[in-house]
Amino acid sequence: LKVLDKTVLASRSRRWQLHCSRERECLIACDHPYIVRILYAFQTPQYLYMLQEHVPNHTLAGYLEAHDGRPVAEAEVRFMVAQLALALAHMHARSILYRDLKPENVLIDDMWHAKLADLGCSREVDLTRTMEYVGTPLFMAPELLRREQYDEKVDVWSFACVLECMCTHQTVYD
């Protein structure tokens, strides 16, 4: 259950409020086995709630950390990367950019399936407005960092960064 305090959101920029509504819209539009599903969303006068699918294991970041510096086995990399590629292709087919792919936003369930989570930075492609600076800088494509116009290739860049982390265990944080 994701709980967002409206008071906190109101005290932040309008951008944060947009992220919340976009996340809900993108989760609804992107019903896919490798994207965390939204089950129900509602609000009270003080809070916004998004009940999402429970993914019981851990994040890819936690998994890499538990590997203690060892690269992930090639078969595991292929299995998870294929799922992430399918999730991104599904989003892109719906003209939605993810824009914040990183190990912390990839959940791994008890069957070792990867699922994209936290679609708060996602948005529908709008080439007149895709110059926003959003995401995690260490995983951002150069055009996004430069605040230039961009498209789904920014997700491909981040995807490659995640793949690099899995194959070499050299995270961009090192």
N, C-alpha and C positions, 0 to 999 in steps of 0.2 A: 504494500500500500504506500503510494507516494503521497505525502501530505505537504501542501504548500500554504504557508500563511499569507493571506491577502494583505495584511498590514505590512509585512516585510516586502512583499512584491510591490506594493504601492510606494514604499519608501525608496525603492530602486528605480532605475530608469524605465521608461516605457518598453525598452527592449526586453527586459526580463518578463514583463507581462505578456508580450508577444510570444516569447519562447514557450511559455506554458500553454497558451492556446494552440500554437503550432504543434507542440509535442502531441497533444491530444488528437488533433486532426491527422497528423502523420501516422500515429499509431493505428487509428481507425482505417486509414487508407492503405496501410501496408500490412495487412493480415497475411503473415507468411510463417512457415515453420521455423525459420532462422532469425526471426525478429520477435522480441518479447511482445506478447499480445496484451492489449488492453481489454479488460473484462467489463469494467464499469467505471464511469466517471460521474461525480456529483460535487456539489458545493454547499457549504453552509455560509452564514454571513461572515464568518472569519476564515474559513479554510477551503481550499480546493483539494479534492481527493481523486486519485487515479488508482483504481485497483488493477494491478497488472499480474500477469502470469507469474507464478513462483518458480524461480530457477534455483534449485537447492544446492548446487555445488559451490562454485566460486567464480571469480573473474579470471580472464586470461592473464592479467597482471599478477594476481595471486598465484596462479599456476606457474608462471615464469619464475616468480620469486622462490617458490617451493622447489624449483628445479636446481636451485643453488648454483647458478652459473653454467650449467650444462645446457647445450642446445636441445630443443625438443626433437624427438625422433621423427624422421622423415615421413613415416606413415601417418603420424598424428598431425603433422603440419599439413599434409595434403588433405586429410579429412576435415580439419577445421577451416582451412583456407577455402576449400571448395564451398563450404557452407556460407562463409562470409561473402564470397563472390556471388553466390546465388541470392543472398539477402540484398546486397547492393544492386545487383541487376534488377531485382524486383522493384526496389525503390526507384531506380533510374527509369524503368519502364513506365512508372507512374509520374515521371517528371519531378521527383523529389530528391534533393541532395541531402546526404547525411551530415557532412561537414564536421564531425567530431569523432572520427574513427581512431581509437587508441585502445591498448590492452585493457584499460579500466572499464571501457564501455562494451566489452565482449564478455558475456556470461557463458559459463560452461555448465551444462546440466549433468545429471547423474549418468546419462548415456554418452557423455563426452560430445554432445552437440553444442556448437557455438551459436549464440543468439545475440544479436545487436540489441543494446539497451540504451536508454537515455537519449531520446530523439529530440531533446530540447533545442538543439542547434539546427535541426532539420528544417527544410523549407521547400516549397514548390519552386522549381526553376523559373526565374523571371529575369531574363537577360538585361532588363533595364535596371534591376535592383540588386543583382548579384555582385556586389562589391563590398558587402558587409564583412567586417573583420570578426569572425566567430570561430570558435573551436579552441584547440590546444596548440599553442604556437610550435611546440616541438614536433608536431605531426602535420602541420599545415603546409599546403603546397605554396610554392613561391608566389604565384599570382594572388593568392588569398592574403599572404603576408604583405604584399605590395599594395593591397586594396585595389587591384585591377579587376576587370570583369572576368568571371570564371564560370565554369560549368561542371559537369559530373567528373571531369578529370581530377578535380581536387580530392574526390573520394578515392580515386585510383592511386594517387600519390600517398595518401594516408594508409591505404591498403598495403602498398609496398613497404611502408615504414613498419607496419605491424608484422608483415612477413619477415622483414629483416630482424626484428626483435625475436621472433620465434626460431629462425634458422641459426642465428649466431649468438643469441642471448646477449648481444650487445645492445642494450636499450639506448634510446636516444638520451636517456638521463645520465648515462655513464660519461 
